[in-house]
Amino acid sequence: MMKAAFHHMSDFVRFIVKRDRIRIPIWLLAITVFTVLTASSFSGLYQTEEERQAIAETMRNPAMTAMVGPGYG
């Protein structure tokens, strides 16, 4: 019964991939670039001890912890 339900699934998947052959790589590239740019933007964040202390004080607030999660490090 399950085999009959998925009988033409390979044809359907092939059709979808063929139809979106331009859109899928663009989305994958955009997601990859966005992830790399987001990660690289954090490298210069909180460079001095005072900045790190200020964010540590801010993160002691339960509302901030609920919004962004617990701090690490």
Backbone hydrogen bonds, N-H to C=O, Kabsch-Sander energy under -0.5 kcal/mol:
donor,donor_aa,acceptor,acceptor_aa,energy
5,A,1,M,-1.4
6,F,2,M,-1.3
7,H,4,A,-1.1
9,M,6,F,-1.1
12,F,8,H,-2.0
13,V,9,M,-2.8
14,R,10,S,-2.3
15,F,11,D,-2.1
16,I,12,F,-2.4
17,V,13,V,-2.6
18,K,14,R,-2.2
19,R,15,F,-2.5
20,D,16,I,-2.3
21,R,18,K,-1.0
24,I,20,D,-2.4
26,I,22,I,-1.5
27,W,23,R,-2.4
28,L,24,I,-2.5
29,L,25,P,-2.6
30,A,26,I,-2.6
31,I,27,W,-2.7
32,T,28,L,-2.2
33,V,29,L,-2.7
34,F,30,A,-2.6
35,T,31,I,-2.2
36,V,32,T,-2.4
37,L,33,V,-2.7
38,T,34,F,-2.3
39,A,35,T,-2.3
40,S,36,V,-2.5
41,S,37,L,-1.4
42,F,38,T,-0.7
42,F,39,A,-0.9
43,S,40,S,-0.9
45,L,42,F,-1.1
52,R,48,T,-2.0
53,Q,49,E,-2.4
54,A,50,E,-2.3
55,I,51,E,-2.0
56,A,52,R,-1.8
57,E,53,Q,-2.2
58,T,54,A,-2.0
59,M,55,I,-2.3
60,R,56,A,-0.6
60,R,57,E,-0.9
61,N,58,T,-1.5
65,T,61,N,-2.0
66,A,62,P,-2.2
67,M,63,A,-1.7
68,V,64,M,-2.6
69,G,65,T,-2.0
